[in-house]
Amino acid sequence: MFHEDEDSLTTGTRVAQRIREVSAERGCEVEVFCFGPAQRRLGDPDATGAGAVYNRQVDELIADGVPVGACVNAARADGTEAELLRRGLRLEVARDEFVRFALEGATVVTF
């Protein structure tokens, strides 16, 4: 998740939820990584509308066992590190995660 427009936020997390629904039977895994503008929306405690839906869907993904990550450097810069960790997000260096995705041959869908 990168973009913060309403459609990207709500559709991107919903697509991840839908993939998770069939991932076991299809023999695949789903993972979400939030960075840039979309990550900043995770730190909005007063989110309404699409921002609230996005945050709820991220929390639901985590509750369903989907790994959801975010950039640790951005979280520290924004002062949201503790809150994101409390919610269950995995904080990693974005650069390292992108390299991992490439090395694993992951199919990356971006929103």
TIMIGU-566511 format. One record per residue (C-alpha): residue number from 1; x, y, z; residue in one letter. Coordinates in steps of 0.001 Angstrom, whole numbers, plus 500000, padded with zeros to 6 digits. Example, Ala and Ser with C-alpha at 12.3 -4.5 7.8 and 13.67 -1.06 7.14 Angstrom:
REM residues 2
<r 1, <512300, 495500, 507800>, 'A'> <r 2, <513670, 498940, 507140>, 'S'> 
END
This chain:
REM residues 111
<r 1, <500000, 500000, 500000>, 'M'> <r 2, <501486, 503318, 498967>, 'F'> <r 3, <498821, 505729, 497765>, 'H'> <r 4, <496445, 507466, 500136>, 'E'> <r 5, <493553, 508219, 497836>, 'D'> <r 6, <490308, 506736, 499099>, 'E'> <r 7, <489974, 504089, 496407>, 'D'> <r 8, <493531, 502826, 496840>, 'S'> <r 9, <493198, 502613, 500619>, 'L'> <r 10, <489923, 500739, 500722>, 'T'> <r 11, <490338, 498619, 497597>, 'T'> <r 12, <493938, 497607, 498260>, 'G'> <r 13, <493201, 496257, 501711>, 'T'> <r 14, <489975, 494629, 500505>, 'R'> <r 15, <491833, 492853, 497697>, 'V'> <r 16, <494285, 491495, 500284>, 'A'> <r 17, <491344, 490244, 502363>, 'Q'> <r 18, <489818, 488518, 499336>, 'R'> <r 19, <493114, 486854, 498393>, 'I'> <r 20, <493511, 485643, 501968>, 'R'> <r 21, <490110, 483951, 501716>, 'E'> <r 22, <491424, 481571, 499030>, 'V'> <r 23, <495164, 481566, 499747>, 'S'> <r 24, <495269, 478206, 501538>, 'A'> <r 25, <493359, 476336, 498848>, 'E'> <r 26, <495365, 478039, 496102>, 'R'> <r 27, <498709, 477353, 497783>, 'G'> <r 28, <499818, 480954, 498088>, 'C'> <r 29, <500509, 483446, 500814>, 'E'> <r 30, <499442, 487042, 501140>, 'V'> <r 31, <501334, 489816, 502855>, 'E'> <r 32, <500734, 493564, 503005>, 'V'> <r 33, <503361, 496266, 503285>, 'F'> <r 34, <502357, 499888, 503904>, 'C'> <r 35, <504658, 502813, 503230>, 'F'> <r 36, <504620, 506406, 502054>, 'G'> <r 37, <501305, 508248, 502198>, 'P'> <r 38, <499331, 505078, 503014>, 'A'> <r 39, <501524, 504450, 506050>, 'Q'> <r 40, <500863, 507946, 507360>, 'R'> <r 41, <497135, 507158, 507239>, 'R'> <r 42, <497754, 504271, 509676>, 'L'> <r 43, <498789, 506801, 512289>, 'G'> <r 44, <495585, 508851, 512139>, 'D'> <r 45, <493698, 508169, 515398>, 'P'> <r 46, <490746, 510273, 514232>, 'D'> <r 47, <490350, 508667, 510816>, 'A'> <r 48, <486911, 508850, 509253>, 'T'> <r 49, <485503, 507642, 505961>, 'G'> <r 50, <487997, 505760, 503791>, 'A'> <r 51, <490755, 506227, 506383>, 'G'> <r 52, <488659, 504502, 509027>, 'A'> <r 53, <487773, 501660, 506637>, 'V'> <r 54, <491459, 501268, 505744>, 'Y'> <r 55, <492547, 501112, 509375>, 'N'> <r 56, <489770, 498644, 510227>, 'R'> <r 57, <490671, 496413, 507279>, 'Q'> <r 58, <494374, 496499, 508220>, 'V'> <r 59, <493471, 495441, 511761>, 'D'> <r 60, <491241, 492669, 510389>, 'E'> <r 61, <494067, 491388, 508169>, 'L'> <r 62, <496378, 491256, 511180>, 'I'> <r 63, <493705, 489477, 513239>, 'A'> <r 64, <493341, 486926, 510424>, 'D'> <r 65, <497069, 486198, 510561>, 'G'> <r 66, <498138, 488148, 507486>, 'V'> <r 67, <501558, 489730, 507987>, 'P'> <r 68, <501185, 493493, 507654>, 'V'> <r 69, <504349, 495531, 507626>, 'G'> <r 70, <505298, 499163, 507519>, 'A'> <r 71, <508504, 501157, 507207>, 'C'> <r 72, <510257, 501436, 510562>, 'V'> <r 73, <512140, 504591, 509562>, 'N'> <r 74, <508956, 506386, 508569>, 'A'> <r 75, <507211, 505219, 511756>, 'A'> <r 76, <510033, 506623, 513854>, 'R'> <r 77, <510019, 509897, 511937>, 'A'> <r 78, <506235, 510216, 512329>, 'D'> <r 79, <506264, 509187, 516002>, 'G'> <r 80, <503958, 506222, 515330>, 'T'> <r 81, <506352, 503327, 515988>, 'E'> <r 82, <504885, 502296, 519354>, 'A'> <r 83, <501276, 502526, 518144>, 'E'> <r 84, <501907, 500511, 514983>, 'L'> <r 85, <503722, 497827, 516964>, 'L'> <r 86, <500842, 497743, 519465>, 'R'> <r 87, <498430, 497128, 516597>, 'R'> <r 88, <500533, 494207, 515408>, 'G'> <r 89, <502262, 495663, 512372>, 'L'> <r 90, <505755, 494415, 511624>, 'R'> <r 91, <508142, 497326, 511255>, 'L'> <r 92, <510958, 496761, 508785>, 'E'> <r 93, <513275, 498814, 506610>, 'V'> <r 94, <511260, 499259, 503404>, 'A'> <r 95, <514322, 498844, 501186>, 'R'> <r 96, <515066, 495452, 502733>, 'D'> <r 97, <511494, 494278, 502324>, 'E'> <r 98, <511463, 495232, 498642>, 'F'> <r 99, <514678, 493288, 498094>, 'V'> <r 100, <513163, 490292, 499917>, 'R'> <r 101, <510073, 490404, 497711>, 'F'> <r 102, <512294, 490391, 494619>, 'A'> <r 103, <514487, 487552, 495876>, 'L'> <r 104, <511437, 485470, 496774>, 'E'> <r 105, <509967, 486032, 493319>, 'G'> <r 106, <506835, 487505, 494860>, 'A'> <r 107, <504042, 488873, 492753>, 'T'> <r 108, <503573, 492428, 493953>, 'V'> <r 109, <500260, 494200, 493495>, 'V'> <r 110, <500349, 497867, 494400>, 'T'> <r 111, <497671, 500336, 495364>, 'F'> 
END
